Amino acid sequence: MKSLRRIAAAAVLCLPAAPALAQGGGGVSSLPFFLQPMDPGRAALGGAYSARSGDAASIFVNPASGWNARSEMFLAHTEFEEGLRVEAVALSVPADFGGSFSFGAGYAHLGTLQGLDESGNAAGADVAFGATVVKVGYGRPAGERFAWGVGAEYLNQAIAGVSASAFAASLGALYRGEKLDISAAADHLGSRFHAEGASQELPASMRAGLRLHAIRNFEVLGEISRSGSDPSVAAGGLEWRPAPLLALRAGYHREISGADPRSGICAGLGVGLGAWTADYGLSQEPGLRPVHRFGLRLALDHLRETP
């Protein structure tokens, strides 16, 4: 029994990412799903998303981007390869004294993983896997052009009844220009995972992005990110709104370091109806099955204003 728990502890700290988790800097870091864009709209832009602001899903990428978030609820579902699914929920609430609070949670679950013995051979028994992230943040404007944000997060991953957990911090900044926004953000800062007496450093995530909105109803986004020891990733995306309630998106991302750089294309759309907005994002890595993401937003302030 002690041998099994030691194996589970090593696995829970060092579980490799599935290939489908490459977008956003998955690689072989612990808890790779936490590095994924929870928002289908941002994922459809290739992962260039930290410079966008004003919505509840900002809590997952840049706490400063939520500085002007309205009262909104966000729900999302993502399906990866090999049966891995990720569910997410977020809520943003404007503060009476300025800025906005955001709350978010994500859960990744896989029915079973193949059990292994100490030599890495199949042990015959399958084991359950799950991972959770809970985040809270506050974003606030600083003058006419700048905004800042701070956040706290709880991370947990469990395999075969053995779990690793950690608390960490998030920081973010955003410059808001007339035609260009620039962002910087960092997640998973300042802690280590602990399981059964072992520990491992969190894969800190750093990103810098921009958003060009010089043309009406048209945006260009770009970003460079790095997560833990994974290769750096460059991403770019386009969003066009041909109608007030319709958004069309496309993006591309590519690793810019590493011996065998990977790349992928993304696309998606958003459709609004009253207080509701539905988003869909599709990501494709070479040689892998597509990743489908679905999301719903509910503008709570819109509901209050409706007679």
VMD Tcl script that draws the C-alpha trace (Angstrom):
set ca {
  {0.00 0.00 0.00}
  {2.83 2.42 0.82}
  {4.45 1.55 -2.52}
  {1.23 2.38 -4.36}
  {0.92 5.71 -2.57}
  {4.54 6.61 -3.44}
  {3.85 5.90 -7.10}
  {0.64 7.95 -6.96}
  {2.46 10.83 -5.24}
  {5.13 10.89 -7.97}
  {2.45 10.77 -10.66}
  {0.34 13.53 -9.13}
  {3.37 15.86 -9.05}
  {4.78 15.02 -12.48}
  {1.85 13.91 -14.65}
  {2.79 14.63 -18.30}
  {0.44 16.69 -20.42}
  {-1.56 14.95 -23.11}
  {-0.51 16.09 -26.63}
  {-3.84 17.84 -27.07}
  {-2.89 20.23 -24.25}
  {-0.09 21.86 -26.23}
  {-1.86 25.15 -26.89}
  {-0.98 27.75 -24.30}
  {2.27 26.08 -23.23}
  {1.12 22.65 -22.03}
  {4.31 20.64 -22.58}
  {5.21 18.43 -19.61}
  {4.54 20.84 -16.75}
  {2.49 19.73 -13.77}
  {-1.20 20.59 -14.01}
  {-1.06 21.49 -17.73}
  {-4.80 22.07 -17.92}
  {-4.40 25.20 -15.77}
  {-2.37 26.73 -18.61}
  {-5.24 26.41 -21.07}
  {-7.58 29.25 -22.06}
  {-10.89 28.44 -20.35}
  {-12.72 30.88 -22.62}
  {-13.66 29.58 -26.12}
  {-13.56 33.13 -27.48}
  {-9.96 33.62 -26.39}
  {-8.94 30.10 -27.48}
  {-10.25 30.81 -31.00}
  {-7.75 33.69 -31.18}
  {-4.82 31.25 -30.98}
  {-4.29 31.88 -27.28}
  {-3.59 35.62 -27.70}
  {-5.96 36.75 -25.00}
  {-4.43 38.60 -22.04}
  {-4.98 42.09 -23.54}
  {-8.77 41.63 -23.78}
  {-10.80 43.08 -20.94}
  {-14.29 43.61 -19.60}
  {-15.56 40.07 -18.96}
  {-15.71 37.47 -16.18}
  {-13.38 34.99 -17.94}
  {-10.51 37.50 -17.57}
  {-9.84 36.02 -14.13}
  {-8.23 32.98 -15.77}
  {-5.65 34.95 -17.79}
  {-4.98 38.45 -16.39}
  {-6.51 39.91 -13.21}
  {-5.98 43.43 -14.57}
  {-8.22 42.66 -17.58}
  {-11.20 42.51 -15.25}
  {-10.87 46.17 -14.21}
  {-14.10 47.10 -16.08}
  {-15.90 43.74 -16.00}
  {-19.67 44.05 -15.78}
  {-21.91 41.81 -13.68}
  {-21.59 38.59 -15.66}
  {-21.69 34.82 -15.28}
  {-19.56 32.57 -17.50}
  {-19.79 28.81 -18.12}
  {-17.55 26.70 -20.38}
  {-16.93 23.09 -21.42}
  {-13.88 21.74 -23.28}
  {-13.25 18.27 -24.73}
  {-9.68 17.07 -25.29}
  {-8.28 13.77 -26.52}
  {-8.51 10.52 -24.56}
  {-11.69 11.52 -22.75}
  {-10.27 14.49 -20.82}
  {-12.91 17.16 -20.16}
  {-12.60 20.57 -18.53}
  {-15.49 22.51 -16.97}
  {-15.22 26.16 -15.93}
  {-17.37 28.79 -14.25}
  {-16.67 32.46 -13.49}
  {-18.48 35.46 -12.04}
  {-17.60 39.15 -12.11}
  {-19.09 41.85 -9.88}
  {-18.26 45.60 -10.12}
  {-17.14 47.12 -6.81}
  {-18.88 50.22 -5.41}
  {-15.48 51.82 -4.76}
  {-14.17 51.20 -8.29}
  {-12.79 48.29 -10.23}
  {-14.29 44.82 -10.26}
  {-14.04 41.53 -8.38}
  {-13.88 38.23 -10.28}
  {-14.23 34.63 -9.16}
  {-13.44 31.55 -11.24}
  {-13.15 27.79 -10.93}
  {-12.12 25.03 -13.32}
  {-12.24 21.25 -13.04}
  {-10.49 18.73 -15.29}
  {-11.59 15.11 -15.09}
  {-10.68 11.86 -16.78}
  {-12.65 8.72 -16.06}
  {-9.59 6.50 -15.52}
  {-5.85 6.37 -16.10}
  {-3.94 3.12 -16.61}
  {-2.38 2.03 -13.31}
  {1.41 1.51 -13.33}
  {3.82 -0.37 -11.08}
  {7.19 0.89 -9.79}
  {8.85 -0.07 -13.12}
  {6.31 1.86 -15.15}
  {4.55 -1.27 -16.44}
  {0.77 -1.61 -16.61}
  {-0.53 -2.81 -13.26}
  {-3.97 -3.83 -14.49}
  {-6.01 -1.55 -12.22}
  {-7.25 1.81 -13.50}
  {-7.07 4.89 -11.29}
  {-9.18 8.05 -11.20}
  {-7.77 11.49 -12.10}
  {-9.05 15.00 -11.40}
  {-7.65 18.51 -11.11}
  {-9.15 21.74 -9.77}
  {-8.29 25.44 -9.85}
  {-10.11 28.14 -7.85}
  {-9.24 31.80 -8.45}
  {-10.29 35.16 -7.02}
  {-9.06 38.52 -8.28}
  {-9.54 42.26 -8.24}
  {-8.82 44.67 -11.09}
  {-8.85 48.45 -10.85}
  {-8.07 51.40 -13.15}
  {-5.09 53.61 -12.32}
  {-5.62 56.93 -14.05}
  {-7.04 57.24 -17.54}
  {-4.81 54.72 -19.32}
  {-3.60 52.09 -16.87}
  {-5.19 49.24 -14.91}
  {-3.72 46.76 -12.45}
  {-4.90 43.53 -10.93}
  {-4.02 40.99 -8.25}
  {-5.31 37.50 -7.65}
  {-5.02 34.40 -5.49}
  {-5.48 30.81 -6.60}
  {-5.79 27.32 -5.18}
  {-4.57 24.40 -7.31}
  {-5.15 20.70 -6.70}
  {-4.51 17.51 -8.64}
  {-5.48 13.99 -7.49}
  {-4.61 10.52 -8.75}
  {-5.63 7.25 -7.09}
  {-6.72 9.05 -3.94}
  {-3.42 10.93 -3.52}
  {-3.56 14.68 -4.07}
  {-1.09 17.53 -4.51}
  {-2.17 21.09 -3.76}
  {-0.80 24.61 -3.55}
  {-1.78 28.23 -3.07}
  {-0.32 30.83 -5.44}
  {-0.65 34.44 -6.59}
  {-1.41 36.22 -9.88}
  {-0.40 39.70 -11.02}
  {-1.40 41.75 -14.04}
  {-1.12 45.15 -15.70}
  {-2.86 46.73 -18.69}
  {-2.25 49.89 -20.71}
  {-5.35 51.12 -22.53}
  {-4.59 53.31 -25.53}
  {-6.93 54.87 -28.06}
  {-5.98 52.26 -30.68}
  {-3.61 49.87 -28.89}
  {-3.80 48.03 -25.56}
  {-0.73 46.35 -24.02}
  {-0.80 43.76 -21.23}
  {1.52 41.79 -18.95}
  {0.49 39.00 -16.58}
  {1.95 36.27 -14.39}
  {0.19 33.25 -12.83}
  {1.07 30.41 -10.41}
  {3.57 32.49 -8.45}
  {5.25 31.77 -5.14}
  {4.52 28.21 -4.06}
  {5.13 24.47 -4.55}
  {2.92 21.39 -4.86}
  {3.10 19.00 -1.91}
  {2.07 15.32 -1.88}
  {3.05 12.49 0.48}
  {6.17 14.30 1.70}
  {7.35 15.21 -1.83}
  {7.08 18.56 -3.57}
  {7.54 20.21 -6.94}
  {7.75 23.84 -8.04}
  {4.71 25.35 -9.71}
  {5.00 26.01 -13.46}
  {4.89 29.85 -13.31}
  {3.24 31.33 -16.39}
  {4.33 34.67 -17.89}
  {2.70 36.43 -20.83}
  {2.80 39.77 -22.65}
  {0.15 40.75 -25.18}
  {-1.30 43.51 -27.32}
  {-4.66 44.36 -28.82}
  {-4.96 46.63 -31.87}
  {-8.42 48.14 -32.36}
  {-7.78 50.94 -34.84}
  {-10.51 49.77 -37.27}
  {-14.15 49.73 -36.22}
  {-15.50 46.24 -35.41}
  {-12.09 44.66 -36.11}
  {-9.37 43.59 -33.65}
  {-5.87 42.17 -34.03}
  {-4.32 40.44 -31.02}
  {-0.81 39.12 -30.37}
  {0.95 37.48 -27.46}
  {4.16 35.81 -26.30}
  {4.00 33.44 -23.33}
  {6.15 31.02 -21.34}
  {5.02 28.45 -18.78}
  {7.52 26.77 -16.49}
  {10.29 25.11 -18.46}
  {8.11 24.67 -21.56}
  {9.00 26.32 -24.88}
  {7.93 29.93 -25.41}
  {4.82 30.36 -27.54}
  {3.90 33.14 -29.97}
  {0.23 33.59 -30.83}
  {-1.90 35.87 -32.96}
  {-5.60 36.26 -33.67}
  {-8.22 38.28 -35.55}
  {-11.78 39.12 -34.55}
  {-14.36 40.69 -36.86}
  {-17.86 41.74 -35.84}
  {-19.95 42.05 -39.02}
  {-23.04 42.58 -36.84}
  {-23.47 43.71 -33.22}
  {-24.41 40.20 -32.04}
  {-21.98 38.19 -34.19}
  {-18.21 37.74 -33.80}
  {-15.97 35.72 -36.16}
  {-12.52 34.69 -34.90}
  {-9.38 32.99 -36.21}
  {-5.90 32.47 -34.75}
  {-2.55 30.72 -34.95}
  {0.07 29.77 -32.36}
  {3.59 28.35 -32.64}
  {6.36 27.44 -30.23}
  {9.37 29.71 -30.79}
  {11.86 27.62 -28.82}
  {12.55 23.93 -28.35}
  {13.98 21.23 -30.60}
  {10.68 20.31 -32.30}
  {8.39 23.38 -32.36}
  {4.68 22.69 -32.54}
  {2.02 24.91 -34.06}
  {-1.73 24.98 -34.48}
  {-4.62 26.87 -36.02}
  {-7.81 27.99 -34.28}
  {-11.18 29.38 -35.25}
  {-14.52 30.15 -33.68}
  {-17.53 32.42 -33.39}
  {-19.74 34.16 -30.88}
  {-23.50 34.76 -31.15}
  {-25.50 37.02 -28.84}
  {-29.20 37.10 -27.98}
  {-30.40 39.53 -25.34}
  {-28.49 38.92 -22.11}
  {-26.96 35.69 -23.46}
  {-23.86 35.11 -25.58}
  {-22.77 31.69 -26.87}
  {-19.16 31.07 -27.95}
  {-17.50 28.19 -29.79}
  {-13.78 27.62 -30.30}
  {-11.96 24.97 -32.35}
  {-8.22 24.27 -32.00}
  {-6.20 21.93 -34.21}
  {-2.67 20.68 -33.58}
  {-0.83 18.84 -36.40}
  {-1.56 15.11 -36.25}
  {-4.00 15.41 -33.34}
  {-7.76 15.39 -33.00}
  {-9.47 18.82 -32.85}
  {-10.19 20.37 -29.44}
  {-13.75 21.70 -29.08}
  {-14.68 24.43 -26.60}
  {-18.16 25.72 -25.77}
  {-19.11 28.68 -23.61}
  {-22.10 30.71 -22.39}
  {-22.17 34.21 -20.91}
  {-25.06 35.80 -19.06}
  {-25.02 39.58 -18.55}
  {-26.59 39.93 -15.10}
  {-26.81 43.72 -15.28}
  {-28.77 43.37 -18.56}
  {-31.32 41.20 -16.74}
  {-31.77 43.84 -14.02}
  {-32.39 46.52 -16.62}
  {-35.03 44.47 -18.46}
  {-38.60 45.35 -17.34}
}
mol new
graphics top color blue
foreach p $ca { graphics top sphere $p radius 0.5 }
foreach p [lrange $ca 0 end-1] q [lrange $ca 1 end] { graphics top cylinder $p $q radius 0.2 }
display resetview
